[in-house]
Amino acid sequence: MSESAIESTLSLWERRKIEAMGRIQRVALELFDEHGYREVTVERVAGAAGVSPSSIYRYFGTKENLVLYDETDPELLEIVRTVGGGETLAPLDLLAAARPLIPVLIDEIVTDEVEYRTRLRMGYVRTIPEVKLGQAQQMRELEDQFRILLADRTGRDRNDVQMRLAAAIAIWGSMAALDHWAGTGFAARLREVYREVVESIVVALEAMFR
């Protein structure tokens, strides 16, 4: 998949929103790193980022989500939504269409900037209880979105047990990648960790749907 193909999956407005949220998140994470998570208010983040507090609440909803926001999530969901022309495909055919795009997609969206912010984010996920709890809720919501999208793309019932298992493997497997990366002290590049883990996820899904 070329850069232009990836960019075409999201509207210009959506991409500008993602860029704005990434910029605000970086400001927040660096303030948290310098002064402590609990000492920095949303209002202080807004002032440093040059936006209004209401804009931060509109974009992120909560202070915890300033940490938890992951801009790769909507990009990945959009690829699942559009790969193969958006037509209904059997699960194995959908995986076959997605497989060659995965390394290119990872290189495209897991930029140095994303890696930097993800490394900072993981520190707060591991040390701030309300952030860790928020992460679990966020992952369950993402799992539901992935399950519904996968069922719709493959013509399956949304409550199909294979759809539930596939969504759990994909989403929580990705979370395992981040936990592993943090557990190694961020020794490897994040995109390398993702490539290895996502390949394992695809192999597991292929085995399940055979």
C-alpha positions as CSV (number, residue, x, y, z in Angstrom):
1,M,0.0,0.0,0.0
2,S,1.4,3.4,-1.0
3,E,1.4,6.4,1.2
4,S,-1.4,8.0,-0.9
5,A,-3.5,4.8,-0.4
6,I,-3.2,5.0,3.3
7,E,-4.0,8.7,3.4
8,S,-7.1,8.2,1.3
9,T,-8.8,6.1,4.0
10,L,-9.4,9.2,6.2
11,S,-10.8,12.5,5.3
12,L,-8.7,15.7,5.5
13,W,-10.7,16.9,8.5
14,E,-10.1,13.6,10.3
15,R,-6.4,13.7,9.6
16,R,-6.1,17.3,10.9
17,K,-7.9,16.3,14.0
18,I,-5.5,13.4,14.5
19,E,-2.6,15.7,14.1
20,A,-4.0,18.2,16.5
21,M,-4.7,15.5,19.1
22,G,-1.1,14.2,18.7
23,R,0.3,17.6,19.3
24,I,-1.8,18.2,22.4
25,Q,-0.9,14.8,23.7
26,R,2.8,15.4,23.4
27,V,2.5,18.7,25.3
28,A,0.5,16.9,28.0
29,L,2.9,13.9,28.3
30,E,6.0,16.2,28.6
31,L,4.3,18.3,31.2
32,F,3.4,15.1,33.2
33,D,7.0,13.9,32.8
34,E,8.4,17.2,34.1
35,H,5.9,18.0,36.9
36,G,4.0,14.8,37.7
37,Y,0.7,13.4,36.4
38,R,-1.4,14.5,39.3
39,E,0.1,18.0,39.6
40,V,-0.7,19.0,36.0
41,T,-4.3,20.1,35.3
42,V,-6.1,20.0,32.0
43,E,-6.2,23.8,32.1
44,R,-2.4,23.9,32.3
45,V,-2.1,21.5,29.4
46,A,-4.5,23.7,27.4
47,G,-2.5,26.8,28.1
48,A,0.8,25.2,27.1
49,A,-0.8,23.7,23.9
50,G,-2.4,27.0,22.9
51,V,-6.0,25.6,22.9
52,S,-9.0,26.0,25.2
53,P,-9.7,23.5,28.0
54,S,-13.1,22.8,26.3
55,S,-11.2,21.7,23.2
56,I,-9.2,19.2,25.2
57,Y,-12.4,17.8,26.8
58,R,-14.0,17.7,23.4
59,Y,-11.1,15.8,21.8
60,F,-10.2,13.5,24.7
61,G,-13.1,13.5,27.2
62,T,-10.9,12.9,30.3
63,K,-7.5,13.7,31.6
64,E,-6.8,9.9,31.5
65,N,-7.5,9.9,27.8
66,L,-4.8,12.5,27.3
67,V,-2.4,9.6,28.1
68,L,-4.4,6.8,26.5
69,Y,-5.2,8.3,23.1
70,D,-3.6,6.2,20.4
71,E,-3.8,7.7,16.9
72,T,-3.0,4.3,15.3
73,D,-6.4,2.9,16.4
74,P,-8.7,4.7,13.9
75,E,-6.1,4.2,11.1
76,L,-6.1,0.4,11.7
77,L,-9.8,0.2,11.9
78,E,-10.2,2.1,8.7
79,I,-7.8,-0.3,6.9
80,V,-9.9,-3.3,8.0
81,R,-13.0,-1.4,6.8
82,T,-11.6,-0.7,3.3
83,V,-9.1,-3.5,2.5
84,G,-10.2,-5.6,-0.5
85,G,-12.4,-2.8,-1.8
86,G,-14.7,-3.0,1.2
87,E,-16.5,-6.0,-0.2
88,T,-17.8,-8.9,1.9
89,L,-15.1,-11.5,2.0
90,A,-14.6,-14.8,3.7
91,P,-12.3,-14.4,6.8
92,L,-9.3,-16.1,5.1
93,D,-9.7,-14.0,2.0
94,L,-9.9,-10.9,4.1
95,L,-6.7,-11.9,5.9
96,A,-5.0,-12.7,2.6
97,A,-5.9,-9.2,1.3
98,A,-4.6,-7.5,4.5
99,R,-1.4,-9.6,5.0
100,P,0.9,-7.8,2.4
101,L,-0.3,-4.4,3.6
102,I,0.6,-4.9,7.2
103,P,4.3,-4.2,7.2
104,V,3.8,-1.1,5.0
105,L,1.0,0.1,7.2
106,I,3.1,-0.3,10.4
107,D,6.0,1.6,8.9
108,E,3.6,4.3,7.8
109,I,1.7,5.0,11.0
110,V,4.3,3.9,13.7
111,T,6.5,7.0,13.2
112,D,9.3,8.1,15.5
113,E,6.8,10.7,17.0
114,V,4.3,8.0,17.7
115,E,7.0,5.7,19.3
116,Y,8.2,8.6,21.5
117,R,4.7,9.3,22.8
118,T,3.8,5.7,23.2
119,R,6.9,5.2,25.3
120,L,5.9,8.0,27.6
121,R,2.3,6.8,27.7
122,M,3.3,3.3,28.8
123,G,5.0,4.8,31.9
124,Y,1.7,6.2,33.1
125,V,-0.3,3.1,32.2
126,R,2.1,1.1,34.5
127,T,2.1,3.6,37.4
128,I,-1.2,5.5,37.6
129,P,-4.1,3.2,38.7
130,E,-6.9,5.3,37.0
131,V,-4.9,5.4,33.8
132,K,-4.5,1.6,33.9
133,L,-8.2,1.1,34.6
134,G,-9.0,3.5,31.7
135,Q,-6.8,1.5,29.4
136,A,-8.7,-1.7,30.2
137,Q,-12.0,0.0,29.3
138,Q,-10.5,1.5,26.2
139,M,-9.3,-1.9,25.0
140,R,-12.7,-3.5,25.6
141,E,-14.3,-0.8,23.5
142,L,-11.8,-1.2,20.7
143,E,-12.4,-5.0,20.9
144,D,-16.1,-4.4,20.3
145,Q,-15.5,-2.1,17.4
146,F,-13.1,-4.6,15.8
147,R,-15.5,-7.5,16.3
148,I,-18.5,-5.6,14.8
149,L,-16.3,-4.4,11.8
150,L,-14.9,-7.9,11.2
151,A,-18.4,-9.5,11.3
152,D,-19.8,-6.9,8.9
153,R,-16.8,-7.4,6.5
154,T,-17.1,-11.2,6.5
155,G,-20.9,-11.5,6.6
156,R,-20.9,-13.2,10.0
157,D,-23.2,-12.7,13.0
158,R,-21.7,-10.1,15.3
159,N,-22.2,-12.6,18.2
160,D,-20.4,-15.4,16.3
161,V,-17.9,-16.9,18.8
162,Q,-15.1,-16.8,16.1
163,M,-15.7,-13.1,15.7
164,R,-15.3,-12.6,19.4
165,L,-12.2,-14.7,19.6
166,A,-10.7,-13.0,16.5
167,A,-11.3,-9.6,18.0
168,A,-9.8,-10.6,21.4
169,I,-6.7,-12.1,19.7
170,A,-6.2,-9.0,17.6
171,I,-6.7,-6.3,20.2
172,W,-5.3,-7.9,23.3
173,G,-2.4,-9.4,21.2
174,S,-1.5,-5.8,20.3
175,M,-1.7,-4.8,23.9
176,A,0.7,-7.7,24.7
177,A,3.1,-6.2,22.2
178,L,3.2,-2.9,24.1
179,D,3.5,-4.7,27.5
180,H,6.4,-6.7,26.1
181,W,8.1,-3.6,24.7
182,A,7.8,-1.8,28.0
183,G,9.0,-4.9,29.8
184,T,12.2,-4.9,27.8
185,G,12.9,-1.3,28.7
186,F,11.9,-0.3,25.1
187,A,15.0,-2.1,23.7
188,A,13.7,-2.6,20.2
189,R,12.0,-0.2,17.8
190,L,8.2,-0.2,18.3
191,R,7.5,-0.9,14.6
192,E,9.8,-4.0,14.8
193,V,7.8,-5.3,17.8
194,Y,4.5,-4.7,16.1
195,R,5.7,-6.5,12.9
196,E,6.6,-9.6,14.9
197,V,3.4,-9.6,17.0
198,V,1.0,-8.8,14.2
199,E,2.4,-11.5,12.1
200,S,1.8,-13.9,15.0
201,I,-1.8,-12.6,15.3
202,V,-2.4,-13.2,11.6
203,V,-1.1,-16.7,11.8
204,A,-3.3,-17.5,14.7
205,L,-6.4,-16.1,13.0
206,E,-5.6,-18.0,9.8
207,A,-5.4,-21.2,11.9
208,M,-8.7,-20.5,13.6
209,F,-10.6,-19.9,10.3
210,R,-9.2,-22.9,8.4
